[in-house]
Amino acid sequence: MFTGIVTDIGEIRQIEQRGDLRLRIGTGYDMDSVEIGASIACDGVCLTVVDKGPDWFAVDASAETVSMTTIGANSWGAGRRINLERALKVGDELGGHIVTGHVDGVAKVIGIADEGDSTRVRFRAPEQLAKFIASKGSVALNGTSLTVNEVEGAEFGVNFIPHTKEVTTWGGIAVGDFANLEIDTLARYVARLNEAG
């Protein structure tokens, strides 16, 4: 479980197709404090550490994970920068919202406009996920907890303040890019209760 507060920007150093896709990711984390088997959100995708070195860790991404995320949509390659977050510990501050790292789909950037020092970005979500996105609700995009400004059908907008652009990969976003989208857990359960009721 995560909060959507990015704590490092990693860089993909190596990709190797085995039975699954093995990714080696450079990081600023103190790897002595990261155990094999730990979960790290990589651009919002919860992945398990299977190997590590002084300034890197390796994870395996299954075919399902690749097909449901930007790993497949953007064809992650060496040199790509990704948002990282270590798993939430009991007692940690919950600065964002509850994020599982289970990506629901991929959203596409369809518009970018500067508003003062902030940047307004519009996304198109997959149609089947649009009903879970609400104005002033939360979404996780590439592992970043964000507040939705407005929703029109399957399109929605969020604002990125300067701090977020500096400490995440969002400072380099462009129209046509794709982002891992995780809907708010509460929205998922409310919708399920409505269906069952």
N, CA, C and O of each residue as an XYZ file, in Angstrom:
788
protein
N       0.840     -1.179      0.000
C       0.000      0.000      0.000
C       0.882      1.239      0.000
O       1.956      1.253      0.601
N       0.409      2.291     -0.691
C       1.184      3.503     -0.887
C       0.298      4.719     -0.631
O      -0.894      4.588     -0.356
N       0.905      5.910     -0.727
C       0.155      7.148     -0.503
C       0.067      8.017     -1.751
O      -0.722      8.962     -1.789
N       0.864      7.713     -2.773
C       0.897      8.562     -3.959
C       1.800      9.772     -3.789
O       1.748     10.707     -4.589
N       2.636      9.758     -2.740
C       3.622     10.816     -2.549
C       4.968     10.269     -3.014
O       5.575      9.437     -2.340
N       5.422     10.734     -4.152
C       6.653     10.237     -4.773
C       7.856     10.633     -3.923
O       7.968     11.783     -3.499
N       8.766      9.669     -3.671
C       9.916      9.930     -2.805
C      11.260      9.808     -3.531
O      12.304     10.065     -2.930
N      11.252      9.431     -4.780
C      12.489      9.372     -5.558
C      12.119      9.290     -7.035
O      11.032      8.839     -7.395
N      13.039      9.731     -7.876
C      12.898      9.518     -9.315
C      13.968      8.511     -9.709
O      15.163      8.775     -9.582
N      13.525      7.362    -10.187
C      14.442      6.318    -10.602
C      14.713      6.394    -12.092
O      14.052      7.129    -12.826
N      15.690      5.623    -12.521
C      16.011      5.555    -13.956
C      16.186      4.103    -14.348
O      16.920      3.357    -13.699
N      15.512      3.708    -15.408
C      15.649      2.337    -15.890
C      17.031      2.179    -16.522
O      17.390      2.902    -17.452
N      17.788      1.235    -16.007
C      19.149      1.016    -16.504
C      19.238     -0.160    -17.466
O      20.063     -0.169    -18.380
N      18.382     -1.145    -17.252
C      18.486     -2.347    -18.086
C      17.138     -3.047    -18.128
O      16.406     -3.082    -17.139
N      16.826     -3.601    -19.286
C      15.612     -4.403    -19.464
C      16.018     -5.707    -20.113
O      16.773     -5.733    -21.085
N      15.503     -6.785    -19.556
C      15.816     -8.103    -20.102
C      14.542     -8.944    -20.117
O      13.887     -9.116    -19.090
N      14.202     -9.463    -21.296
C      13.033    -10.332    -21.410
C      13.435    -11.745    -21.040
O      14.192    -12.394    -21.762
N      12.936    -12.213    -19.928
C      13.130    -13.608    -19.511
C      11.777    -14.262    -19.670
O      11.088    -14.014    -20.660
N      11.370    -15.104    -18.707
C       9.986    -15.567    -18.697
C       9.074    -14.373    -18.501
O       8.038    -14.257    -19.157
N       9.471    -13.460    -17.573
C       8.839    -12.158    -17.368
C       9.845    -11.092    -17.793
O      10.969    -11.408    -18.182
N       9.437     -9.839    -17.717
C      10.315     -8.734    -18.068
C      11.084     -8.307    -16.822
O      10.472     -7.885    -15.841
N      12.410     -8.408    -16.841
C      13.256     -8.001    -15.710
C      13.726     -6.563    -15.956
O      14.297     -6.253    -17.001
N      13.474     -5.699    -14.975
C      13.863     -4.297    -15.060
C      14.859     -3.993    -13.951
O      14.612     -4.308    -12.787
N      15.974     -3.386    -14.304
C      16.932     -2.903    -13.301
C      16.774     -1.387    -13.241
O      16.861     -0.704    -14.261
N      16.541     -0.868    -12.032
C      16.189      0.535    -11.850
C      17.173      1.201    -10.895
O      17.351      0.751     -9.763
N      17.808      2.271    -11.355
C      18.697      3.055    -10.511
C      17.894      3.913     -9.556
O      16.830      4.413     -9.923
N      18.378      4.093     -8.343
C      17.636      4.829     -7.321
C      18.570      5.531     -6.354
O      19.740      5.172     -6.227
N      18.038      6.537     -5.675
C      18.748      7.207     -4.599
C      18.417      6.633     -3.245
O      18.953      7.096     -2.238
N      17.532      5.620     -3.186
C      17.180      4.994     -1.905
C      18.401      4.335     -1.283
O      19.292      3.864     -1.991
N      18.438      4.305      0.040
C      19.443      3.535      0.766
C      19.056      2.070      0.624
O      18.155      1.594      1.313
N      19.727      1.361     -0.259
C      19.317     -0.011     -0.563
C      19.603     -0.983      0.586
O      19.098     -2.106      0.580
N      20.403     -0.568      1.568
C      20.586     -1.409      2.755
C      19.289     -1.528      3.554
O      19.095     -2.483      4.306
N      18.406     -0.544      3.378
C      17.135     -0.550      4.118
C      15.995     -1.178      3.324
O      14.862     -1.226      3.803
N      16.285     -1.659      2.116
C      15.267     -2.288      1.269
C      15.534     -3.786      1.212
O      16.608     -4.216      0.792
N      14.563     -4.570      1.633
C      14.711     -6.025      1.647
C      14.288     -6.627      0.312
O      13.431     -6.079     -0.382
N      14.888     -7.747     -0.039
C      14.377     -8.536     -1.170
C      12.949     -8.950     -0.810
O      12.695     -9.422      0.298
N      12.038     -8.773     -1.732
C      10.623     -9.052     -1.476
C       9.823     -7.818     -1.120
O       8.597     -7.887     -1.024
N      10.492     -6.682     -0.920
C       9.791     -5.428     -0.628
C       9.038     -4.949     -1.860
O       9.401     -5.274     -2.991
N       7.987     -4.172     -1.629
C       7.212     -3.582     -2.718
C       7.643     -2.141     -2.936
O       7.784     -1.374     -1.983
N       7.852     -1.779     -4.194
C       8.133     -0.401     -4.571
C       7.209     -0.046     -5.730
O       7.115     -0.789     -6.707
N       6.525      1.096     -5.617
C       5.684      1.568     -6.717
C       6.580      2.244     -7.743
O       7.291      3.198     -7.429
N       6.540      1.744     -8.964
C       7.355      2.235    -10.074
C       6.416      2.860    -11.099
O       5.745      2.150    -11.849
N       6.369      4.201    -11.129
C       5.367      4.921    -11.925
C       3.966      4.413    -11.594
O       3.102      4.309    -12.465
N       3.761      4.100    -10.310
C       2.448      3.687     -9.836
C       2.181      2.201     -9.900
O       1.127      1.752     -9.451
N       3.106      1.418    -10.447
C       2.926     -0.030    -10.560
C       3.628     -0.690     -9.376
O       4.840     -0.548     -9.217
N       2.885     -1.402     -8.554
C       3.471     -2.097     -7.412
C       4.276     -3.290     -7.922
O       3.723     -4.230     -8.494
N       5.601     -3.237     -7.703
C       6.487     -4.305     -8.158
C       7.347     -4.777     -6.990
O       7.627     -4.015     -6.065
N       7.758     -6.033     -7.041
C       8.501     -6.671     -5.965
C       9.990     -6.668     -6.265
O      10.414     -7.045     -7.357
N      10.781     -6.240     -5.286
C      12.235     -6.231     -5.425
C      12.735     -7.682     -5.407
O      12.512     -8.411     -4.441
N      13.417     -8.091     -6.495
C      13.916     -9.474     -6.597
C      15.438     -9.553     -6.563
O      16.008    -10.635     -6.416
N      16.090     -8.403     -6.698
C      17.547     -8.337     -6.631
C      17.888     -6.882     -6.354
O      17.067     -5.996     -6.589
N      19.110     -6.624     -5.849
C      19.471     -5.244     -5.556
C      20.978     -5.088     -5.513
O      21.722     -6.058     -5.369
N      21.413     -3.827     -5.642
C      22.809     -3.453     -5.502
C      22.878     -2.170     -4.712
O      21.867     -1.741     -4.155
N      24.041     -1.540     -4.643
C      24.194     -0.346     -3.812
C      23.291      0.823     -4.219
O      22.847      1.592     -3.366
N      23.020      0.955     -5.520
C      22.208      2.081     -5.988
C      21.184      1.650     -7.035
O      20.801      2.437     -7.900
N      20.750      0.412     -6.951
C      19.766     -0.094     -7.906
C      18.974     -1.250     -7.282
O      19.381     -1.857     -6.291
N      17.836     -1.521     -7.902
C      17.060     -2.718     -7.567
C      16.474     -3.280     -8.846
O      16.336     -2.574     -9.845
N      16.132     -4.555     -8.806
C      15.528     -5.214     -9.974
C      14.151     -5.736     -9.605
O      13.917     -6.175     -8.480
N      13.243     -5.681    -10.574
C      11.875     -6.177    -10.416
C      11.509     -6.977    -11.660
O      12.109     -6.806    -12.722
N      10.528     -7.844    -11.517
C       9.988     -8.586    -12.653
C       8.570     -8.115    -12.922
O       7.768     -7.999    -11.996
N       8.256     -7.843    -14.175
C       6.903     -7.455    -14.584
C       6.319     -8.568    -15.436
O       6.889     -8.941    -16.461
N       5.173     -9.098    -15.006
C       4.517    -10.180    -15.742
C       3.887     -9.645    -17.028
O       3.770     -8.433    -17.214
N       3.490    -10.546    -17.900
C       2.836    -10.152    -19.154
C       1.565     -9.363    -18.869
O       1.253     -8.416    -19.591
N       0.822     -9.739    -17.821
C      -0.399     -9.016    -17.435
C      -0.069     -7.579    -17.054
O      -0.746     -6.646    -17.485
N       0.974     -7.402    -16.245
C       1.382     -6.059    -15.828
C       1.807     -5.230    -17.030
O       1.418     -4.069    -17.153
N       2.592     -5.809    -17.903
C       3.050     -5.094    -19.099
C       1.856     -4.671    -19.954
O       1.837     -3.557    -20.477
N       0.865     -5.545    -20.102
C      -0.270     -5.246    -20.975
C      -1.215     -4.193    -20.396
O      -1.924     -3.524    -21.148
N      -1.234     -4.038    -19.070
C      -2.181     -3.129    -18.413
C      -1.587     -1.767    -18.070
O      -2.298     -0.901    -17.561
N      -0.306     -1.560    -18.334
C       0.368     -0.350    -17.863
C       1.161      0.322    -18.975
O       1.199     -0.150    -20.112
N       1.792      1.434    -18.619
C       2.631      2.142    -19.580
C       3.912      1.388    -19.891
O       4.634      1.754    -20.818
N       4.203      0.344    -19.133
C       5.374     -0.473    -19.478
C       5.219     -0.971    -20.906
O       6.179     -0.994    -21.676
N       3.987     -1.372    -21.252
C       3.699     -1.812    -22.612
C       3.327     -0.660    -23.530
O       3.777     -0.607    -24.675
N       2.502      0.270    -23.033
C       2.008      1.368    -23.878
C       3.132      2.290    -24.323
O       3.123      2.784    -25.451
N       4.098      2.524    -23.443
C       5.198      3.433    -23.780
C       6.470      2.696    -24.132
O       7.476      3.318    -24.471
N       6.435      1.373    -24.056
C       7.641      0.578    -24.289
C       8.808      1.133    -23.478
O       9.768      1.663    -24.036
N       8.715      1.006    -22.161
C       9.773      1.491    -21.282
C      11.121      1.047    -21.809
O      11.281     -0.095    -22.241
N      12.076      1.931    -21.775
C      13.415      1.613    -22.249
C      14.473      2.165    -21.319
O      14.173      2.956    -20.424
N      15.703      1.753    -21.527
C      16.816      2.229    -20.718
C      16.904      3.747    -20.816
O      16.776      4.322    -21.897
N      17.122      4.383    -19.679
C      17.208      5.833    -19.610
C      15.914      6.507    -19.211
O      15.928      7.688    -18.863
N      14.803      5.807    -19.249
C      13.516      6.392    -18.863
C      13.509      6.673    -17.371
O      13.943      5.841    -16.575
N      13.015      7.848    -16.993
C      12.879      8.231    -15.589
C      11.476      7.872    -15.120
O      10.500      8.083    -15.840
N      11.380      7.328    -13.908
C      10.084      6.915    -13.367
C       9.956      7.357    -11.914
O      10.945      7.443    -11.186
N       8.715      7.635    -11.505
C       8.412      7.994    -10.123
C       8.489      6.750     -9.248
O       8.002      5.684     -9.623
N       9.107      6.896     -8.074
C       9.237      5.780     -7.138
C       8.634      6.145     -5.784
O       8.698      7.293     -5.346
N       8.051      5.146     -5.135
C       7.573      5.284     -3.753
C       7.708      3.947     -3.051
O       7.260      2.921     -3.563
N       8.317      3.959     -1.894
C       8.389      2.749     -1.077
C       7.052      2.525     -0.391
O       6.266      3.458     -0.228
N       6.798      1.289      0.011
C       5.527      0.934      0.644
C       5.324      1.689      1.952
O       6.278      1.994      2.667
N       4.071      1.980      2.248
C       3.671      2.672      3.457
C       3.929      1.800      4.676
O       3.641      0.604      4.670
N       4.480      2.417      5.733
C       4.672      1.719      7.005
C       3.640      2.216      7.996
O       3.213      3.368      7.918
N       3.229      1.362      8.932
C       2.294      1.783      9.975
C       2.917      2.957     10.718
O       4.068      2.892     11.149
N       2.149      4.027     10.865
C       2.632      5.222     11.544
C       3.130      6.292     10.605
O       3.341      7.427     11.033
N       3.331      5.965      9.303
C       3.757      6.975      8.333
C       2.632      7.985      8.098
O       1.451      7.670      8.250
N       3.023      9.194      7.727
C       2.046     10.219      7.382
C       1.371      9.855      6.069
O       2.031      9.475      5.101
N       0.054      9.974      6.046
C      -0.711      9.711      4.826
C      -0.958     11.047      4.134
O      -2.007     11.668      4.305
N       0.031     11.477      3.347
C      -0.035     12.803      2.740
C      -0.864     12.853      1.475
O      -1.319     13.928      1.085
N      -1.073     11.725      0.824
C      -1.846     11.703     -0.419
C      -3.185     11.031     -0.171
O      -4.028     11.572      0.544
N      -3.390      9.856     -0.756
C      -4.568      9.045     -0.479
C      -4.136      7.583     -0.565
O      -3.007      7.290     -0.958
N      -5.029      6.669     -0.198
C      -4.688      5.247     -0.218
C      -4.542      4.785     -1.667
O      -5.483      4.859     -2.457
N      -3.346      4.308     -1.997
C      -3.015      3.842     -3.341
C      -2.504      2.413     -3.217
O      -1.661      2.132     -2.365
N      -3.000      1.511     -4.052
C      -2.608      0.095     -3.947
C      -1.455     -0.271     -4.866
O      -0.754     -1.252     -4.621
N      -1.252      0.506     -5.918
C      -0.251      0.130     -6.911
C      -0.781     -0.863     -7.922
O      -0.020     -1.420     -8.714
N      -2.105     -1.091     -7.898
C      -2.762     -1.975     -8.868
C      -3.379     -1.085     -9.942
O      -4.492     -0.584     -9.780
N      -2.661     -0.895    -11.017
C      -3.070      0.023    -12.084
C      -4.323     -0.505    -12.776
O      -4.414     -1.683    -13.121
N      -5.295      0.405    -12.972
C      -6.564      0.026    -13.598
C      -6.538      0.163    -15.110
O      -7.281     -0.524    -15.813
N      -5.699      1.033    -15.605
C      -5.628      1.268    -17.045
C      -4.665      2.396    -17.345
O      -3.960      2.891    -16.466
N      -4.652      2.788    -18.602
C      -3.719      3.818    -19.072
C      -4.531      5.011    -19.579
O      -5.427      4.861    -20.410
N      -4.196      6.210    -19.057
C      -4.825      7.446    -19.517
C      -3.874      8.151    -20.486
O      -2.656      7.993    -20.401
N      -4.438      8.920    -21.396
C      -3.634      9.630    -22.399
C      -3.710     11.128    -22.163
O      -4.788     11.664    -21.905
N      -2.563     11.812    -22.249
C      -2.516     13.265    -22.137
C      -3.046     13.864    -23.434
O      -2.525     13.597    -24.517
N      -4.107     14.692    -23.303
C      -4.717     15.283    -24.499
C      -4.613     16.806    -24.529
O      -4.950     17.434    -25.533
N      -4.146     17.400    -23.433
C      -4.000     18.849    -23.425
C      -3.151     19.323    -22.268
O      -3.207     18.757    -21.176
N      -2.360     20.367    -22.502
C      -1.505     20.948    -21.468
C      -1.586     22.467    -21.593
O      -1.453     23.015    -22.688
N      -1.806     23.145    -20.462
C      -1.847     24.611    -20.469
C      -1.266     25.131    -19.163
O      -1.601     24.635    -18.087
N      -0.399     26.125    -19.259
C       0.128     26.757    -18.055
C      -0.925     27.681    -17.473
O      -1.602     28.408    -18.200
N      -1.057     27.646    -16.146
C      -1.965     28.539    -15.417
C      -1.170     29.113    -14.257
O      -1.037     28.473    -13.213
N      -0.640     30.319    -14.437
C       0.270     30.874    -13.443
C       1.535     30.023    -13.436
O       2.103     29.741    -14.491
N       1.975     29.614    -12.248
C       3.149     28.747    -12.143
C       2.788     27.276    -12.266
O       3.668     26.427    -12.407
N       1.493     26.970    -12.211
C       1.030     25.583    -12.292
C       0.759     25.193    -13.742
O       0.729     26.036    -14.638
N       0.567     23.913    -13.942
C       0.256     23.398    -15.277
C      -1.009     22.560    -15.200
O      -1.095     21.617    -14.414
N      -1.988     22.910    -16.022
C      -3.242     22.151    -16.099
C      -3.068     21.108    -17.192
O      -2.721     21.441    -18.325
N      -3.309     19.850    -16.854
C      -3.171     18.754    -17.822
C      -4.510     18.037    -17.932
O      -5.133     17.690    -16.929
N      -4.938     17.823    -19.175
C      -6.175     17.075    -19.425
C      -5.817     15.671    -19.914
O      -4.904     15.480    -20.717
N      -6.565     14.705    -19.401
C      -6.355     13.298    -19.727
C      -7.641     12.694    -20.276
O      -8.742     13.152    -19.971
N      -7.478     11.655    -21.092
C      -8.613     10.824    -21.503
C      -8.419      9.459    -20.871
O      -7.413      8.788    -21.098
N      -9.400      9.060    -20.071
C      -9.363      7.762    -19.397
C     -10.054      6.716    -20.262
O     -10.872      7.072    -21.110
N      -9.749      5.443    -20.073
C     -10.535      4.402    -20.736
C     -12.009      4.536    -20.335
O     -12.318      4.803    -19.174
N     -12.902      4.352    -21.289
C     -14.342      4.558    -21.058
C     -14.857      3.824    -19.828
O     -15.661      4.370    -19.073
N     -14.395      2.576    -19.617
C     -14.920      1.783    -18.513
C     -14.486      2.303    -17.141
O     -15.050      1.903    -16.122
N     -13.493      3.190    -17.106
C     -13.018      3.739    -15.830
C     -13.568      5.133    -15.557
O     -13.458      5.628    -14.435
N     -14.156      5.774    -16.563
C     -14.598      7.163    -16.429
C     -15.584      7.354    -15.287
O     -15.552      8.389    -14.621
N     -16.450      6.395    -15.044
C     -17.476      6.550    -14.001
C     -16.874      6.588    -12.597
O     -17.549      6.995    -11.652
N     -15.625      6.174    -12.447
C     -14.981      6.163    -11.140
C     -14.234      7.459    -10.844
O     -13.693      7.621     -9.750
N     -14.197      8.380    -11.798
C     -13.438      9.619    -11.642
C     -14.408     10.761    -11.398
O     -15.314     11.002    -12.196
N     -14.208     11.471    -10.272
C     -15.139     12.523     -9.876
C     -14.400     13.831     -9.612
O     -13.270     13.828     -9.123
N     -15.040     14.935     -9.935
C     -14.487     16.242     -9.644
C     -14.216     16.368     -8.148
O     -15.070     16.034     -7.326
N     -13.032     16.847     -7.801
C     -12.535     17.005     -6.434
C     -12.248     15.674     -5.747
O     -11.962     15.638     -4.551
N     -12.322     14.584     -6.502
C     -11.912     13.278     -5.994
C     -10.427     13.068     -6.266
O      -9.745     13.951     -6.786
N      -9.944     11.888     -5.906
C      -8.523     11.574     -6.072
C      -8.307     10.535     -7.157
O      -9.141      9.655     -7.373
N      -7.174     10.653     -7.835
C      -6.672      9.619     -8.741
C      -5.176      9.517     -8.510
O      -4.553     10.453     -8.008
N      -4.603      8.386     -8.873
C      -3.149      8.253     -8.908
C      -2.753      8.131    -10.374
O      -3.259      7.274    -11.097
N      -1.846      8.998    -10.799
C      -1.322      8.978    -12.164
C       0.186      8.841    -12.080
O       0.860      9.673    -11.473
N       0.714      7.788    -12.691
C       2.143      7.474    -12.594
C       2.610      7.499    -11.136
O       3.711      7.950    -10.822
N       1.735      6.999    -10.259
C       2.082      6.877     -8.857
C       1.971      8.141     -8.047
O       2.373      8.163     -6.884
N       1.434      9.200     -8.630
C       1.312     10.488     -7.952
C      -0.135     10.725     -7.552
O      -1.028     10.678     -8.397
N      -0.375     10.981     -6.264
C      -1.720     11.292     -5.784
C      -2.107     12.688     -6.254
O      -1.409     13.663     -5.978
N      -3.233     12.775     -6.971
C      -3.668     14.046     -7.551
C      -5.155     14.263     -7.332
O      -5.929     13.313     -7.222
N      -5.540     15.533     -7.271
C      -6.940     15.916     -7.141
C      -7.495     16.237     -8.521
O      -6.880     16.976     -9.289
N      -8.653     15.681     -8.828
C      -9.312     15.924    -10.110
C      -9.999     17.285    -10.058
O     -10.750     17.571     -9.125
N      -9.739     18.124    -11.065
C     -10.369     19.444    -11.124
C     -11.759     19.379    -11.745
O     -12.727     19.907    -11.197
N     -11.837     18.730    -12.879
C     -13.117     18.653    -13.583
C     -13.171     17.363    -14.382
O     -12.144     16.777    -14.725
N     -14.399     16.934    -14.672
C     -14.623     15.715    -15.456
C     -15.675     16.011    -16.517
O     -16.716     16.599    -16.224
N     -15.397     15.600    -17.750
C     -16.375     15.700    -18.845
C     -16.324     14.383    -19.598
O     -15.420     14.160    -20.404
N     -17.282     13.517    -19.342
C     -17.272     12.200    -19.961
C     -16.056     11.419    -19.510
O     -15.866     11.208    -18.312
N     -15.227     10.984    -20.453
C     -14.022     10.222    -20.112
C     -12.798     11.120    -19.980
O     -11.687     10.633    -19.772
N     -13.000     12.435    -20.102
C     -11.881     13.369    -19.990
C     -11.898     14.045    -18.629
O     -12.959     14.360    -18.090
N     -10.706     14.263    -18.080
C     -10.609     14.935    -16.789
C      -9.323     15.736    -16.735
O      -8.378     15.478    -17.481
N      -9.303     16.716    -15.837
C      -8.134     17.582    -15.721
C      -7.591     17.617    -14.307
O      -8.335     17.474    -13.336
N      -6.284     17.809    -14.203
C      -5.615     17.988    -12.917
C      -4.607     19.126    -13.043
O      -4.166     19.454    -14.144
N      -4.247     19.723    -11.913
C      -3.224     20.767    -11.875
C      -1.959     20.218    -11.245
O      -2.012     19.478    -10.262
N      -0.824     20.584    -11.815
C       0.480     20.250    -11.236
C       1.127     21.536    -10.755
O       1.421     22.427    -11.552
N       1.350     21.632     -9.436
C       2.018     22.796     -8.882
C       3.519     22.666     -9.138
O       3.999     21.573     -9.440
N       4.270     23.772     -9.020
C       5.707     23.705     -9.294
C       6.435     22.634     -8.483
O       7.300     21.944     -9.022
N       6.104     22.482     -7.208
C       6.788     21.475     -6.382
C       6.618     20.080     -6.972
O       7.586     19.324     -7.060
N       5.400     19.731     -7.378
C       5.146     18.401     -7.947
C       5.953     18.205     -9.226
O       6.502     17.127     -9.454
N       6.027     19.236    -10.057
C       6.792     19.131    -11.305
C       8.283     18.954    -11.040
O       8.988     18.340    -11.841
N       8.766     19.488     -9.919
C      10.187     19.403     -9.594
C      10.585     18.051     -9.011
O      11.675     17.553     -9.295
N       9.713     17.452     -8.196
C      10.100     16.235     -7.462
C       9.550     14.952     -8.091
O       9.715     13.866     -7.535
N       8.906     15.076     -9.236
C       8.391     13.920     -9.968
C       8.793     14.061    -11.440
O       9.483     15.006    -11.822
N       8.356     13.121    -12.235
C       8.628     13.192    -13.682
C       7.615     14.068    -14.423
O       7.704     14.204    -15.643
N       6.658     14.664    -13.710
C       5.602     15.421    -14.378
C       6.094     16.707    -15.025
O       5.373     17.279    -15.842
N       7.283     17.186    -14.698
C       7.805     18.388    -15.336
C       8.091     18.203    -16.821
O       8.210     19.182    -17.558
N       8.203     16.947    -17.265
C       8.524     16.674    -18.667
C       7.377     16.105    -19.466
O       7.603     15.503    -20.516
N       6.142     16.276    -19.001
C       4.975     15.681    -19.664
C       4.704     16.358    -21.015
O       4.963     17.550    -21.181
N       4.183     15.591    -21.971
C       3.856     16.127    -23.296
C       2.537     15.531    -23.778
O       2.162     14.426    -23.386
N       1.842     16.274    -24.627
C       0.610     15.766    -25.239
C       0.933     14.480    -25.992
O       1.928     14.400    -26.712
N       0.081     13.483    -25.816
C       0.279     12.185    -26.449
C       0.922     11.166    -25.529
O       0.913      9.971    -25.821
N       1.490     11.638    -24.399
C       2.069     10.699    -23.433
C       0.965      9.884    -22.769
O      -0.202     10.276    -22.765
N       1.356      8.750    -22.213
C       0.433      7.896    -21.484
C       0.836      7.861    -20.011
O       2.007      8.026    -19.669
N      -0.157      7.642    -19.146
C       0.087      7.584    -17.710
C      -0.673      6.421    -17.099
O      -1.806      6.132    -17.484
N      -0.035      5.752    -16.139
C      -0.720      4.704    -15.383
C      -1.801      5.343    -14.528
O      -1.536      6.293    -13.790
N      -3.002      4.830    -14.625
C      -4.151      5.371    -13.897
C      -4.655      4.349    -12.887
O      -4.990      3.217    -13.235
N      -4.700      4.775    -11.628
C      -5.361      3.976    -10.592
C      -6.484      4.815    -10.017
O      -6.252      5.907     -9.498
N      -7.695      4.307    -10.110
C      -8.841      5.037     -9.567
C      -8.832      4.942     -8.044
O      -8.166      4.085     -7.464
N      -9.577      5.830     -7.415
C      -9.661      5.857     -5.963
C     -10.332      4.574     -5.459
O     -11.381      4.166     -5.957
N      -9.712      3.959     -4.476
C     -10.244      2.706     -3.915
C     -11.674      2.878     -3.408
O     -12.508      1.992     -3.595
N     -11.963      4.007     -2.770
C     -13.315      4.247     -2.262
C     -14.336      4.261     -3.391
O     -15.430      3.718     -3.244
N     -13.984      4.883     -4.529
C     -14.898      4.934     -5.676
C     -15.201      3.533     -6.180
O     -16.334      3.234     -6.557
N     -14.193      2.679     -6.189
C     -14.362      1.302     -6.648
C     -15.390      0.554     -5.788
O     -16.258     -0.142     -6.314
N     -15.283      0.703     -4.471
C     -16.173     -0.030     -3.573
C     -17.575      0.561     -3.533
O     -18.556     -0.172     -3.400
N     -17.676      1.875     -3.645
C     -18.999      2.496     -3.713
C     -19.741      2.002     -4.953
O     -20.924      1.671     -4.880
N     -19.051      1.954     -6.082
C     -19.668      1.475     -7.322
C     -20.090      0.011     -7.185
O     -21.163     -0.371     -7.653
N     -19.278     -0.783     -6.565
C     -19.611     -2.210     -6.395
C     -20.815     -2.394     -5.491
O     -21.662     -3.247     -5.752
N     -20.900     -1.593     -4.418
C     -22.053     -1.651     -3.520
C     -23.330     -1.258     -4.255
O     -24.383     -1.863     -4.054
N     -23.228     -0.231     -5.116
C     -24.389      0.182     -5.893
C     -24.855     -0.926     -6.844
O     -26.056     -1.143     -7.012
N     -23.902     -1.621     -7.460
C     -24.247     -2.721     -8.353
C     -24.916     -3.859     -7.597
O     -25.878     -4.456     -8.082
N     -24.403     -4.158     -6.404
C     -24.935     -5.280     -5.626
C     -26.262     -4.956     -4.969
O     -27.061     -5.848     -4.682
N     -26.497     -3.645     -4.727
C     -27.689     -3.222     -3.985
C     -28.916     -3.202     -4.836
O     -29.997     -2.868     -4.352
